[in-house]
């Protein structure tokens, strides 16, 4: 059955909103991946450096866990947008 103008408009607006959500989520994930990459470099440097006082490893790993949780939240938002 063909859609009328109002139904078609609603469907296009829903697709636009889902696309905006997906784009925002992908942007968040790209930023998080960039940050995680930088953290991994810092972790590698901290692990291979000569010990000089307290190691920054614990703080860096906690930041990595926080980013992992943020990634999970972004993926959940993307999943919700796709489910519409």
Biopython code that builds the backbone (N, CA, C, O; Angstrom):
import numpy as np
from Bio.PDB.StructureBuilder import StructureBuilder

atoms = [
    (1, "UNK", "N", (0.844, -1.170, 0.000)),
    (1, "UNK", "CA", (0.000, 0.000, 0.000)),
    (1, "UNK", "C", (0.895, 1.241, 0.000)),
    (1, "UNK", "O", (1.784, 1.355, 0.844)),
    (2, "UNK", "N", (0.677, 2.158, -0.921)),
    (2, "UNK", "CA", (1.510, 3.360, -1.010)),
    (2, "UNK", "C", (1.304, 4.276, 0.204)),
    (2, "UNK", "O", (0.235, 4.308, 0.814)),
    (3, "UNK", "N", (2.356, 5.010, 0.523)),
    (3, "UNK", "CA", (2.295, 5.950, 1.645)),
    (3, "UNK", "C", (1.735, 7.282, 1.154)),
    (3, "UNK", "O", (1.972, 7.703, 0.022)),
    (4, "UNK", "N", (0.980, 7.933, 2.049)),
    (4, "UNK", "CA", (0.530, 9.281, 1.701)),
    (4, "UNK", "C", (1.634, 10.270, 2.056)),
    (4, "UNK", "O", (2.651, 9.875, 2.627)),
    (5, "UNK", "N", (1.454, 11.531, 1.733)),
    (5, "UNK", "CA", (2.493, 12.541, 1.954)),
    (5, "UNK", "C", (2.892, 12.658, 3.422)),
    (5, "UNK", "O", (4.079, 12.784, 3.724)),
    (6, "UNK", "N", (1.948, 12.620, 4.321)),
    (6, "UNK", "CA", (2.238, 12.765, 5.755)),
    (6, "UNK", "C", (3.052, 11.570, 6.256)),
    (6, "UNK", "O", (4.000, 11.738, 7.023)),
    (7, "UNK", "N", (2.684, 10.380, 5.825)),
    (7, "UNK", "CA", (3.416, 9.175, 6.235)),
    (7, "UNK", "C", (4.839, 9.185, 5.676)),
    (7, "UNK", "O", (5.792, 8.821, 6.365)),
    (8, "UNK", "N", (4.964, 9.600, 4.440)),
    (8, "UNK", "CA", (6.278, 9.680, 3.809)),
    (8, "UNK", "C", (7.157, 10.712, 4.514)),
    (8, "UNK", "O", (8.338, 10.473, 4.763)),
    (9, "UNK", "N", (6.562, 11.861, 4.830)),
    (9, "UNK", "CA", (7.299, 12.906, 5.554)),
    (9, "UNK", "C", (7.757, 12.395, 6.909)),
    (9, "UNK", "O", (8.906, 12.610, 7.293)),
    (10, "UNK", "N", (6.880, 11.724, 7.638)),
    (10, "UNK", "CA", (7.234, 11.159, 8.945)),
    (10, "UNK", "C", (8.369, 10.140, 8.819)),
    (10, "UNK", "O", (9.288, 10.130, 9.638)),
    (11, "UNK", "N", (8.307, 9.295, 7.810)),
    (11, "UNK", "CA", (9.340, 8.272, 7.618)),
    (11, "UNK", "C", (10.693, 8.918, 7.296)),
    (11, "UNK", "O", (11.730, 8.492, 7.807)),
    (12, "UNK", "N", (10.671, 9.939, 6.453)),
    (12, "UNK", "CA", (11.919, 10.623, 6.105)),
    (12, "UNK", "C", (12.492, 11.340, 7.323)),
    (12, "UNK", "O", (13.702, 11.299, 7.546)),
    (13, "UNK", "N", (11.648, 11.993, 8.110)),
    (13, "UNK", "CA", (12.123, 12.675, 9.321)),
    (13, "UNK", "C", (12.687, 11.687, 10.327)),
    (13, "UNK", "O", (13.686, 11.978, 10.985)),
    (14, "UNK", "N", (12.064, 10.529, 10.455)),
    (14, "UNK", "CA", (12.567, 9.494, 11.367)),
    (14, "UNK", "C", (13.929, 8.987, 10.896)),
    (14, "UNK", "O", (14.830, 8.776, 11.708)),
    (15, "UNK", "N", (14.078, 8.792, 9.595)),
    (15, "UNK", "CA", (15.365, 8.357, 9.057)),
    (15, "UNK", "C", (16.425, 9.428, 9.273)),
    (15, "UNK", "O", (17.572, 9.113, 9.591)),
    (16, "UNK", "N", (16.048, 10.689, 9.102)),
    (16, "UNK", "CA", (16.997, 11.780, 9.315)),
    (16, "UNK", "C", (17.461, 11.807, 10.765)),
    (16, "UNK", "O", (18.654, 11.951, 11.032)),
    (17, "UNK", "N", (16.535, 11.670, 11.697)),
    (17, "UNK", "CA", (16.893, 11.668, 13.119)),
    (17, "UNK", "C", (17.801, 10.490, 13.461)),
    (17, "UNK", "O", (18.754, 10.635, 14.225)),
    (18, "UNK", "N", (17.502, 9.332, 12.896)),
    (18, "UNK", "CA", (18.348, 8.158, 13.142)),
    (18, "UNK", "C", (19.740, 8.373, 12.569)),
    (18, "UNK", "O", (20.732, 7.984, 13.185)),
    (19, "UNK", "N", (19.819, 8.981, 11.411)),
    (19, "UNK", "CA", (21.116, 9.255, 10.794)),
    (19, "UNK", "C", (21.918, 10.242, 11.630)),
    (19, "UNK", "O", (23.129, 10.085, 11.784)),
    (20, "UNK", "N", (21.252, 11.254, 12.169)),
    (20, "UNK", "CA", (21.934, 12.215, 13.055)),
    (20, "UNK", "C", (22.475, 11.513, 14.300)),
    (20, "UNK", "O", (23.598, 11.775, 14.731)),
    (21, "UNK", "N", (21.671, 10.624, 14.869)),
    (21, "UNK", "CA", (22.123, 9.876, 16.050)),
    (21, "UNK", "C", (23.315, 8.991, 15.725)),
    (21, "UNK", "O", (24.275, 8.918, 16.492)),
    (22, "UNK", "N", (23.245, 8.327, 14.592)),
    (22, "UNK", "CA", (24.357, 7.463, 14.179)),
    (22, "UNK", "C", (25.626, 8.272, 13.933)),
    (22, "UNK", "O", (26.718, 7.864, 14.329)),
    (23, "UNK", "N", (25.476, 9.410, 13.285)),
    (23, "UNK", "CA", (26.633, 10.258, 13.003)),
    (23, "UNK", "C", (27.258, 10.758, 14.298)),
    (23, "UNK", "O", (28.480, 10.742, 14.451)),
    (24, "UNK", "N", (26.423, 11.200, 15.226)),
    (24, "UNK", "CA", (26.936, 11.673, 16.513)),
    (24, "UNK", "C", (27.636, 10.543, 17.265)),
    (24, "UNK", "O", (28.711, 10.743, 17.830)),
    (25, "UNK", "N", (27.031, 9.369, 17.271)),
    (25, "UNK", "CA", (27.633, 8.224, 17.955)),
    (25, "UNK", "C", (28.958, 7.815, 17.335)),
    (25, "UNK", "O", (29.911, 7.501, 18.048)),
    (26, "UNK", "N", (29.019, 7.819, 16.020)),
    (26, "UNK", "CA", (30.280, 7.470, 15.346)),
    (26, "UNK", "C", (31.355, 8.512, 15.629)),
    (26, "UNK", "O", (32.530, 8.172, 15.769)),
    (27, "UNK", "N", (30.955, 9.782, 15.713)),
    (27, "UNK", "CA", (31.917, 10.828, 16.072)),
    (27, "UNK", "C", (32.460, 10.633, 17.474)),
    (27, "UNK", "O", (33.654, 10.803, 17.720)),
    (28, "UNK", "N", (31.568, 10.272, 18.397)),
    (28, "UNK", "CA", (32.000, 9.998, 19.772)),
    (28, "UNK", "C", (32.979, 8.828, 19.806)),
    (28, "UNK", "O", (34.004, 8.885, 20.486)),
    (29, "UNK", "N", (32.656, 7.771, 19.069)),
    (29, "UNK", "CA", (33.525, 6.598, 19.047)),
    (29, "UNK", "C", (34.879, 6.915, 18.425)),
    (29, "UNK", "O", (35.908, 6.436, 18.901)),
    (30, "UNK", "N", (34.886, 7.716, 17.370)),
    (30, "UNK", "CA", (36.156, 8.091, 16.743)),
    (30, "UNK", "C", (37.029, 8.875, 17.722)),
    (30, "UNK", "O", (38.237, 8.651, 17.805)),
    (31, "UNK", "N", (36.411, 9.789, 18.456)),
    (31, "UNK", "CA", (37.157, 10.554, 19.458)),
    (31, "UNK", "C", (37.684, 9.657, 20.568)),
    (31, "UNK", "O", (38.811, 9.820, 21.035)),
    (32, "UNK", "N", (36.854, 8.709, 20.981)),
    (32, "UNK", "CA", (37.273, 7.789, 22.045)),
    (32, "UNK", "C", (38.421, 6.894, 21.574)),
    (32, "UNK", "O", (39.355, 6.630, 22.331)),
    (33, "UNK", "N", (38.352, 6.435, 20.338)),
    (33, "UNK", "CA", (39.430, 5.594, 19.808)),
    (33, "UNK", "C", (40.731, 6.381, 19.734)),
    (33, "UNK", "O", (41.801, 5.854, 20.038)),
    (34, "UNK", "N", (40.636, 7.637, 19.331)),
    (34, "UNK", "CA", (41.831, 8.480, 19.287)),
    (34, "UNK", "C", (42.430, 8.649, 20.682)),
    (34, "UNK", "O", (43.644, 8.551, 20.861)),
    (35, "UNK", "N", (41.578, 8.899, 21.655)),
    (35, "UNK", "CA", (42.045, 9.060, 23.030)),
    (35, "UNK", "C", (42.638, 7.753, 23.554)),
    (35, "UNK", "O", (43.675, 7.763, 24.218)),
    (36, "UNK", "N", (41.982, 6.628, 23.258)),
    (36, "UNK", "CA", (42.502, 5.334, 23.703)),
    (36, "UNK", "C", (43.863, 5.047, 23.078)),
    (36, "UNK", "O", (44.746, 4.496, 23.736)),
    (37, "UNK", "N", (44.032, 5.410, 21.838)),
    (37, "UNK", "CA", (45.321, 5.207, 21.180)),
    (37, "UNK", "C", (46.407, 6.001, 21.893)),
    (37, "UNK", "O", (47.500, 5.489, 22.137)),
    (38, "UNK", "N", (46.106, 7.242, 22.223)),
    (38, "UNK", "CA", (47.072, 8.072, 22.946)),
    (38, "UNK", "C", (47.382, 7.476, 24.320)),
    (38, "UNK", "O", (48.532, 7.466, 24.758)),
    (39, "UNK", "N", (46.344, 6.980, 24.992)),
    (39, "UNK", "CA", (46.551, 6.351, 26.299)),
    (39, "UNK", "C", (47.413, 5.099, 26.183)),
    (39, "UNK", "O", (48.281, 4.860, 27.022)),
    (40, "UNK", "N", (47.180, 4.313, 25.162)),
    (40, "UNK", "CA", (47.991, 3.103, 24.975)),
    (40, "UNK", "C", (49.455, 3.450, 24.746)),
    (40, "UNK", "O", (50.339, 2.740, 25.226)),
    (41, "UNK", "N", (49.718, 4.512, 24.032)),
    (41, "UNK", "CA", (51.103, 4.962, 23.838)),
    (41, "UNK", "C", (51.695, 5.366, 25.183)),
    (41, "UNK", "O", (52.831, 5.007, 25.492)),
    (42, "UNK", "N", (50.933, 6.115, 25.990)),
    (42, "UNK", "CA", (51.410, 6.517, 27.316)),
    (42, "UNK", "C", (51.663, 5.304, 28.200)),
    (42, "UNK", "O", (52.653, 5.257, 28.930)),
    (43, "UNK", "N", (50.766, 4.321, 28.132)),
    (43, "UNK", "CA", (50.928, 3.103, 28.934)),
    (43, "UNK", "C", (52.191, 2.364, 28.508)),
    (43, "UNK", "O", (52.976, 1.928, 29.351)),
    (44, "UNK", "N", (52.383, 2.227, 27.207)),
    (44, "UNK", "CA", (53.592, 1.555, 26.716)),
    (44, "UNK", "C", (54.851, 2.277, 27.198)),
    (44, "UNK", "O", (55.814, 1.638, 27.622)),
    (45, "UNK", "N", (54.838, 3.606, 27.132)),
    (45, "UNK", "CA", (55.997, 4.379, 27.585)),
    (45, "UNK", "C", (56.217, 4.205, 29.085)),
    (45, "UNK", "O", (57.353, 4.084, 29.543)),
    (46, "UNK", "N", (55.120, 4.194, 29.850)),
    (46, "UNK", "CA", (55.241, 4.045, 31.302)),
    (46, "UNK", "C", (55.760, 2.660, 31.681)),
    (46, "UNK", "O", (56.536, 2.522, 32.626)),
    (47, "UNK", "N", (55.337, 1.651, 30.955)),
    (47, "UNK", "CA", (55.748, 0.283, 31.258)),
    (47, "UNK", "C", (57.221, 0.060, 30.920)),
    (47, "UNK", "O", (57.921, -0.672, 31.620)),
    (48, "UNK", "N", (57.683, 0.689, 29.852)),
    (48, "UNK", "CA", (59.058, 0.450, 29.407)),
    (48, "UNK", "C", (60.062, 1.445, 29.991)),
    (48, "UNK", "O", (61.265, 1.294, 29.782)),
    (49, "UNK", "N", (59.590, 2.452, 30.716)),
    (49, "UNK", "CA", (60.500, 3.464, 31.276)),
    (49, "UNK", "C", (61.170, 2.949, 32.550)),
    (49, "UNK", "O", (60.655, 2.067, 33.237)),
    (50, "UNK", "N", (62.305, 3.517, 32.833)),
    (50, "UNK", "CA", (62.976, 3.230, 34.093)),
    (50, "UNK", "C", (62.120, 3.802, 35.226)),
    (50, "UNK", "O", (61.638, 4.930, 35.122)),
    (51, "UNK", "N", (61.925, 3.039, 36.305)),
    (51, "UNK", "CA", (61.107, 3.529, 37.412)),
    (51, "UNK", "C", (61.697, 4.803, 38.028)),
    (51, "UNK", "O", (62.878, 4.858, 38.372)),
    (52, "UNK", "N", (60.851, 5.814, 38.155)),
    (52, "UNK", "CA", (61.242, 7.073, 38.807)),
    (52, "UNK", "C", (60.046, 7.542, 39.626)),
    (52, "UNK", "O", (59.247, 8.356, 39.163)),
    (53, "UNK", "N", (59.932, 7.036, 40.817)),
    (53, "UNK", "CA", (58.795, 7.398, 41.664)),
    (53, "UNK", "C", (57.595, 6.518, 41.353)),
    (53, "UNK", "O", (57.739, 5.399, 40.862)),
    (54, "UNK", "N", (56.417, 7.036, 41.644)),
    (54, "UNK", "CA", (55.183, 6.274, 41.477)),
    (54, "UNK", "C", (54.840, 6.108, 39.999)),
    (54, "UNK", "O", (54.924, 7.061, 39.223)),
    (55, "UNK", "N", (54.459, 4.908, 39.622)),
    (55, "UNK", "CA", (54.118, 4.612, 38.235)),
    (55, "UNK", "C", (52.753, 5.206, 37.876)),
    (55, "UNK", "O", (51.823, 5.139, 38.679)),
    (56, "UNK", "N", (52.626, 5.783, 36.687)),
    (56, "UNK", "CA", (51.339, 6.327, 36.256)),
    (56, "UNK", "C", (50.401, 5.272, 35.680)),
    (56, "UNK", "O", (49.306, 5.599, 35.224)),
    (57, "UNK", "N", (50.823, 4.007, 35.699)),
    (57, "UNK", "CA", (50.054, 2.938, 35.059)),
    (57, "UNK", "C", (48.629, 2.840, 35.604)),
    (57, "UNK", "O", (47.682, 2.727, 34.826)),
    (58, "UNK", "N", (48.463, 2.883, 36.921)),
    (58, "UNK", "CA", (47.131, 2.715, 37.504)),
    (58, "UNK", "C", (46.186, 3.811, 37.014)),
    (58, "UNK", "O", (45.051, 3.526, 36.634)),
    (59, "UNK", "N", (46.644, 5.042, 37.023)),
    (59, "UNK", "CA", (45.810, 6.157, 36.565)),
    (59, "UNK", "C", (45.478, 6.002, 35.087)),
    (59, "UNK", "O", (44.337, 6.220, 34.681)),
    (60, "UNK", "N", (46.464, 5.628, 34.284)),
    (60, "UNK", "CA", (46.230, 5.456, 32.853)),
    (60, "UNK", "C", (45.242, 4.330, 32.580)),
    (60, "UNK", "O", (44.375, 4.458, 31.715)),
    (61, "UNK", "N", (45.369, 3.231, 33.311)),
    (61, "UNK", "CA", (44.443, 2.116, 33.117)),
    (61, "UNK", "C", (43.023, 2.473, 33.551)),
    (61, "UNK", "O", (42.055, 2.038, 32.927)),
    (62, "UNK", "N", (42.897, 3.262, 34.615)),
    (62, "UNK", "CA", (41.558, 3.710, 35.038)),
    (62, "UNK", "C", (40.927, 4.592, 33.960)),
    (62, "UNK", "O", (39.729, 4.490, 33.695)),
    (63, "UNK", "N", (41.725, 5.449, 33.346)),
    (63, "UNK", "CA", (41.210, 6.276, 32.255)),
    (63, "UNK", "C", (40.767, 5.408, 31.085)),
    (63, "UNK", "O", (39.757, 5.692, 30.441)),
    (64, "UNK", "N", (41.527, 4.345, 30.812)),
    (64, "UNK", "CA", (41.171, 3.439, 29.724)),
    (64, "UNK", "C", (39.837, 2.743, 30.022)),
    (64, "UNK", "O", (39.005, 2.589, 29.127)),
    (65, "UNK", "N", (39.636, 2.327, 31.260)),
    (65, "UNK", "CA", (38.367, 1.696, 31.646)),
    (65, "UNK", "C", (37.217, 2.686, 31.477)),
    (65, "UNK", "O", (36.160, 2.324, 30.959)),
    (66, "UNK", "N", (37.416, 3.926, 31.908)),
    (66, "UNK", "CA", (36.380, 4.951, 31.748)),
    (66, "UNK", "C", (36.018, 5.149, 30.283)),
    (66, "UNK", "O", (34.843, 5.290, 29.941)),
    (67, "UNK", "N", (37.030, 5.157, 29.417)),
    (67, "UNK", "CA", (36.761, 5.304, 27.985)),
    (67, "UNK", "C", (36.014, 4.095, 27.441)),
    (67, "UNK", "O", (35.156, 4.235, 26.569)),
    (68, "UNK", "N", (36.329, 2.927, 27.942)),
    (68, "UNK", "CA", (35.603, 1.727, 27.524)),
    (68, "UNK", "C", (34.131, 1.818, 27.883)),
    (68, "UNK", "O", (33.270, 1.418, 27.100)),
    (69, "UNK", "N", (33.844, 2.338, 29.056)),
    (69, "UNK", "CA", (32.450, 2.520, 29.474)),
    (69, "UNK", "C", (31.754, 3.567, 28.601)),
    (69, "UNK", "O", (30.588, 3.405, 28.243)),
    (70, "UNK", "N", (32.469, 4.633, 28.264)),
    (70, "UNK", "CA", (31.899, 5.657, 27.388)),
    (70, "UNK", "C", (31.611, 5.073, 25.998)),
    (70, "UNK", "O", (30.597, 5.400, 25.381)),
    (71, "UNK", "N", (32.503, 4.213, 25.515)),
    (71, "UNK", "CA", (32.278, 3.553, 24.224)),
    (71, "UNK", "C", (31.030, 2.686, 24.266)),
    (71, "UNK", "O", (30.235, 2.682, 23.327)),
    (72, "UNK", "N", (30.862, 1.956, 25.357)),
    (72, "UNK", "CA", (29.684, 1.097, 25.498)),
    (72, "UNK", "C", (28.408, 1.933, 25.466)),
    (72, "UNK", "O", (27.415, 1.533, 24.858)),
    (73, "UNK", "N", (28.436, 3.091, 26.118)),
    (73, "UNK", "CA", (27.266, 3.973, 26.117)),
    (73, "UNK", "C", (26.992, 4.508, 24.710)),
    (73, "UNK", "O", (25.839, 4.572, 24.285)),
    (74, "UNK", "N", (28.039, 4.888, 23.995)),
    (74, "UNK", "CA", (27.864, 5.381, 22.623)),
    (74, "UNK", "C", (27.299, 4.284, 21.726)),
    (74, "UNK", "O", (26.419, 4.542, 20.904)),
    (75, "UNK", "N", (27.801, 3.070, 21.882)),
    (75, "UNK", "CA", (27.277, 1.953, 21.093)),
    (75, "UNK", "C", (25.814, 1.676, 21.420)),
    (75, "UNK", "O", (25.035, 1.332, 20.531)),
    (76, "UNK", "N", (25.439, 1.821, 22.674)),
    (76, "UNK", "CA", (24.040, 1.622, 23.068)),
    (76, "UNK", "C", (23.146, 2.656, 22.405)),
    (76, "UNK", "O", (22.047, 2.340, 21.950)),
    (77, "UNK", "N", (23.630, 3.911, 22.352)),
    (77, "UNK", "CA", (22.841, 4.960, 21.697)),
    (77, "UNK", "C", (22.702, 4.668, 20.192)),
    (77, "UNK", "O", (21.638, 4.886, 19.611)),
    (78, "UNK", "N", (23.766, 4.181, 19.576)),
    (78, "UNK", "CA", (23.693, 3.831, 18.164)),
    (78, "UNK", "C", (22.690, 2.688, 17.951)),
    (78, "UNK", "O", (21.880, 2.715, 17.025)),
    (79, "UNK", "N", (22.767, 1.693, 18.830)),
    (79, "UNK", "CA", (21.846, 0.563, 18.733)),
    (79, "UNK", "C", (20.398, 1.022, 18.872)),
    (79, "UNK", "O", (19.525, 0.553, 18.142)),
    (80, "UNK", "N", (20.141, 1.938, 19.806)),
    (80, "UNK", "CA", (18.776, 2.460, 19.973)),
    (80, "UNK", "C", (18.318, 3.195, 18.726)),
    (80, "UNK", "O", (17.166, 3.060, 18.314)),
    (81, "UNK", "N", (19.207, 3.969, 18.123)),
    (81, "UNK", "CA", (18.836, 4.697, 16.907)),
    (81, "UNK", "C", (18.545, 3.729, 15.771)),
    (81, "UNK", "O", (17.637, 3.966, 14.975)),
    (82, "UNK", "N", (19.296, 2.652, 15.686)),
    (82, "UNK", "CA", (19.086, 1.676, 14.616)),
    (82, "UNK", "C", (17.785, 0.899, 14.829)),
    (82, "UNK", "O", (17.179, 0.434, 13.864)),
    (83, "UNK", "N", (17.354, 0.756, 16.075)),
    (83, "UNK", "CA", (16.159, -0.034, 16.387)),
    (83, "UNK", "C", (14.865, 0.700, 16.060)),
    (83, "UNK", "O", (13.794, 0.093, 16.046)),
    (84, "UNK", "N", (14.956, 1.981, 15.801)),
    (84, "UNK", "CA", (13.717, 2.747, 15.522)),
    (84, "UNK", "C", (13.041, 2.315, 14.271)),
    (84, "UNK", "O", (11.998, 2.863, 13.913)),
]
sb = StructureBuilder()
sb.init_structure("model")
sb.init_model(0)
sb.init_chain("A")
sb.init_seg("    ")
for serial, (resi, resn, name, xyz) in enumerate(atoms, 1):
    if name == "N":
        sb.init_residue(resn, " ", resi, " ")
    sb.init_atom(name, np.array(xyz, "f"), 0.0, 1.0, " ", f" {name:<3s}", serial, name[0])
structure = sb.get_structure()
